[in-house]
Amino acid sequence: MNVLGIIASGVAALFITVALAKGARRAALRPHAPDESGGRAPRAAALRRTGGATVVLGVGTAVGVALWLGAADGSAGSVAGLLAGAGIVAALGLVHDLKPFRAALRLPVQTAAAVLVVCLAGLSPAAGVLAVLWIVLVTNAFALLDHADGLLTTVGLVTAAGLLACAALGGDLTLTLLPATLAAGLAGFLLHNWHPARLRLGASGAQFTGFALAASGALIQEAAPSGRAAWAALPVLATVALADTALVLISRRRAARSLLRDTDDHIAHRLRRVRVTVPGTAVLLALWAAVPVTTATLVYAELLHPAFLLLPPAGSVAAVFVLLRIPAYTPPRTAPSRTAARRTAAPTTGAAIPSAAPAPGAAGPAPGKGAPSGTARTAAGHPTVPPPPTGRSAAGVAAERN
């Protein structure tokens, strides 16, 4: 495949994605009826979540047309298998966007799609097992980045550019087809996914992006010349996604929370708590991803020593430990102690009320009387009657009576 074919495929993916995303955005912003009965999400929210399908259709159409026209040569089977596997996980993600299901159900389908890619690429059994594990891990790691506007789109765009450069340096231009079209599709979708986002990648677009990046990296590594350090350079491209996954797993493990239940404990959420804006978070993580991508590309091109590949992971580990100090969960409400609960729940009925001190010379209550103990009485034992609320004194009232 020549350079002009790659450029034409990228341009086609860009325009198709932009056109489809524009139509999906108009449909999402069109006024609809309120929530349907049965607790279903409104139609506009569902359309926003399925916006990643525009990237899938744009990239898939451009790559499919290129393969149909015979633009790919010896690696056409590998690219076709990669596109088929990415399409399978994208279809699974679309079902999840429309009707959510458990995350554990995705793993068998993702594994089957990765096995399809490995079989069509003709990898050895040992390399195939490692490639399947790597594809499944990186697919879910990149899918976890879709929790903020423009975050996964920018990080995926930078990573796809690095894979494109490595594939071009390796000499197999056919393997540059999917990274080139994916970078173009993500660039077109970023126009609608930037903050405030009108469309989201959702599970469909996020899993498609992660699977395409992971499988492309595995195929580029397998086809790399023997003299290049592809086995060490290409895994570094997923540093940011793996750092976010490690941060989430460590924090949930420490807080004794479910590992599969998604909460606000990702990198972007913690940066928001230190007052980093949403666009600033996307730019910051894109720059973070650009460091390992640039390092891996220069090492792959034999312009840097492979020892430099240790710097991006070491910096990411330090960043994870720093981010762990930012609180991610609200502290639980402390339950009242048992003593305080007993005091609060103690009944107040029947409690003894201290009686007023008797007047000098006044006798106590007559025996056998059931009057309350706090009532004032006369010397004869009768209860006193308070004066009427007329403002006149008791002596004046008695004189009027006589």
Residue pairs with C-beta under 8 A, 6 or more apart in sequence:
1 66
1 71
1 72
1 73
1 173
1 174
1 176
1 177
2 173
3 173
5 66
5 71
6 173
6 176
6 177
6 180
7 180
8 66
9 62
9 63
9 65
9 66
9 71
9 177
9 180
9 181
10 62
10 180
10 181
10 183
10 184
11 184
12 61
12 62
12 65
12 181
13 58
13 59
13 61
13 62
13 63
13 181
13 182
13 184
13 185
13 188
14 58
14 184
14 185
14 187
14 188
15 188
16 57
16 58
16 61
16 62
16 185
17 54
17 55
17 57
17 58
17 59
17 184
17 185
17 188
17 189
18 188
18 191
20 53
20 54
20 57
20 58
21 51
21 54
21 55
21 188
21 189
21 191
21 192
21 199
22 192
24 47
24 50
24 51
24 53
24 54
24 192
24 199
25 51
25 192
25 198
25 199
27 47
28 44
28 47
28 48
28 51
28 198
28 199
29 44
29 198
30 44
32 42
32 43
32 44
33 42
33 43
34 42
35 41
35 42
36 42
46 97
46 98
47 199
48 197
48 198
48 199
48 200
49 97
49 200
49 202
49 203
50 94
50 97
50 98
50 202
50 204
51 189
51 192
51 193
51 198
51 199
51 200
51 201
51 202
51 205
52 90
52 93
52 189
52 199
52 200
52 201
52 202
52 203
52 204
52 205
52 206
52 208
52 209
53 90
53 94
53 202
53 204
53 205
54 189
54 199
54 205
55 182
55 185
55 186
55 188
55 189
55 201
55 205
55 208
55 209
56 86
56 87
56 90
56 204
56 205
56 208
58 181
58 185
58 188
59 178
59 181
59 182
59 184
59 185
59 208
59 212
60 83
60 86
60 87
62 181
62 184
62 185
63 79
63 83
63 177
63 178
63 181
64 83
66 72
66 177
67 76
67 79
67 80
67 83
71 177
72 79
72 174
72 177
73 174
74 174
75 172
75 174
75 175
75 219
75 223
76 174
77 120
77 121
77 122
78 117
78 120
78 121
78 122
78 174
78 175
78 219
79 174
79 175
79 177
79 178
80 120
81 116
81 117
81 119
81 120
81 121
82 117
82 120
82 121
82 178
82 212
82 215
82 216
82 219
83 178
84 113
84 116
84 117
84 120
85 113
85 114
85 116
85 117
85 211
85 215
86 113
86 208
86 211
86 212
86 215
87 208
88 109
88 112
88 113
88 116
89 106
89 109
89 110
89 113
89 139
89 207
89 208
89 211
90 204
90 205
90 207
90 208
90 211
91 204
92 106
92 109
92 110
92 203
92 207
93 143
93 202
93 203
93 204
93 205
93 206
93 207
93 208
94 202
94 203
94 204
95 101
96 106
96 203
96 204
97 202
97 203
97 204
102 260
103 260
104 260
106 140
106 207
107 136
110 135
110 136
110 139
110 140
110 207
110 211
111 132
111 136
113 211
114 131
114 132
114 135
114 136
114 211
114 215
115 128
115 132
117 131
117 135
117 215
117 218
117 219
118 128
118 131
118 132
118 218
119 128
121 218
121 219
121 222
123 131
123 218
123 222
127 222
131 218
131 222
134 214
134 217
134 218
134 235
135 211
135 214
135 215
135 218
137 214
137 242
138 210
138 213
138 214
138 217
138 238
138 241
138 242
139 207
139 210
139 211
139 214
140 210
140 245
141 210
141 238
141 241
141 242
141 244
141 245
142 152
142 155
142 156
142 206
142 209
142 210
142 213
142 214
142 238
142 241
143 152
143 203
143 206
143 207
143 209
143 210
144 241
144 244
144 245
144 248
144 262
144 266
145 151
145 152
145 155
145 156
145 206
145 240
145 241
145 244
145 266
145 285
146 152
146 200
146 201
146 202
146 203
146 205
146 206
147 262
147 266
147 268
147 269
148 266
148 268
148 269
148 278
148 281
148 282
149 193
149 194
149 195
149 196
149 197
149 278
149 279
149 282
150 190
150 193
150 194
150 195
150 197
150 278
150 279
150 282
151 268
151 281
151 282
151 285
152 201
152 206
152 209
153 186
153 189
153 190
153 193
153 201
153 282
154 190
154 282
154 283
154 285
154 286
154 289
155 240
155 241
155 285
155 286
155 289
156 182
156 186
156 209
156 210
156 213
157 183
157 186
157 187
157 190
157 286
158 286
158 289
158 290
158 293
159 213
159 237
159 238
159 289
159 293
160 179
160 180
160 182
160 183
160 186
160 212
160 213
161 179
161 183
161 293
162 237
162 293
162 294
162 296
162 297
163 179
163 213
163 216
163 217
163 220
163 234
163 237
164 176
164 179
164 180
164 183
165 297
165 300
166 220
166 224
166 230
166 233
166 234
166 296
166 297
166 300
167 173
167 175
167 176
167 179
167 216
167 220
168 176
169 228
169 297
169 300
169 301
170 220
170 223
170 224
170 225
170 228
170 230
170 300
171 225
172 220
172 223
175 216
175 219
175 220
175 223
178 212
178 216
179 212
179 213
179 216
182 209
182 212
182 213
182 216
186 209
189 199
189 201
189 205
192 198
192 199
193 199
193 200
193 201
194 279
194 282
195 277
195 278
195 279
195 282
201 209
210 241
213 237
213 238
214 238
217 234
217 235
217 237
217 238
220 230
220 234
221 230
221 231
221 234
224 230
224 300
227 302
228 300
228 302
229 299
229 300
229 306
229 309
230 300
232 299
232 306
232 309
233 296
233 297
233 299
233 300
233 306
233 309
234 296
234 300
236 292
236 293
236 295
236 296
236 309
236 312
236 313
237 292
237 293
237 296
239 289
239 292
239 312
239 313
239 316
240 285
240 288
240 289
240 292
240 316
242 316
243 267
243 316
243 317
243 319
243 320
244 266
244 267
246 320
247 265
247 266
247 267
247 270
247 320
247 323
247 324
248 265
248 266
249 259
250 320
250 324
251 265
251 324
251 328
251 329
252 258
252 259
252 263
252 265
253 259
255 328
255 329
257 263
257 329
263 328
263 329
264 328
265 328
265 329
267 281
267 285
267 323
268 278
268 281
268 285
269 328
270 323
270 326
270 328
271 280
271 281
271 284
272 278
272 281
273 326
273 327
273 328
274 326
276 284
288 316
288 319
291 312
291 315
292 312
292 313
292 316
295 304
295 308
295 309
295 311
295 312
296 309
296 312
298 304
298 308
299 305
299 306
299 308
299 309
336 344
353 373
353 374
354 374
355 373
355 374
356 374
356 376
358 364
358 376
359 376
361 379
362 377
362 378
362 379
363 377
363 379
363 381
365 371
365 373
365 377
365 381
366 381
369 381
371 377
371 383
375 383
376 383
376 384
377 383
377 384
378 384
387 393
387 394
387 397
388 397
